[in-house]
Amino acid sequence: MKTDGTVTPLPLPNAEQPILKAFAKQDHLYLLDAEQKLWIAEITSLTARVLREQVGDFSLSPDGDTLAIATRTAADEITLFSTAPSGEEAGTLVAKGRVLQQLSWSPDSQRLAFTTCSLGQGMSGLFVIDAKTGSTLPLFTHSNLESPIIWSPTRRQLFVSESDRYSEDGSAHTTVFRLTSKQKWSDF
């Protein structure tokens, strides 16, 4: 939609598939469709192309320099890569899991939070990874795969809200994770 109120449709070759997630940054629009195809569209030229297939989730860093992509790489394996925003490079391995999603960048683009469930690899729960060093910080062993991870503007806290579907009243709660300088980061 333009500022004058007019709308210009963006033609996608596979337009019958619902869009599960969308993110806009400058002249680009990133779209994840129901067939697990990650598209990049150039808004000014109204062109679109598939960046990756078998994508379960993605997140573009706030500074627009790094694209995190969770891609199915085997029958029971999702691999998280970080790559350039064009997505054409193979990327750097971040983590692997049976399920891996809810990717969320810190406001300064220095850390990426995600949830994973991979009992066989010993990496299940909520994790934060330092984008520069690759060091990880396990925050919680429960893999909340349904709720988004929200960073505070200060980059020192994460919020995860969820409803307890097993309780009688289905009550909801929010967990606040505070990052401190005393926490132990480890190499992946």
Summary of the structure (lengths in Angstrom):
residues: 188
radius of gyration: 17.5
end to end distance: 42.7
largest distance: 54.2
contacts: 540
relative contact order: 0.11
helix: 2%
strand: 51%
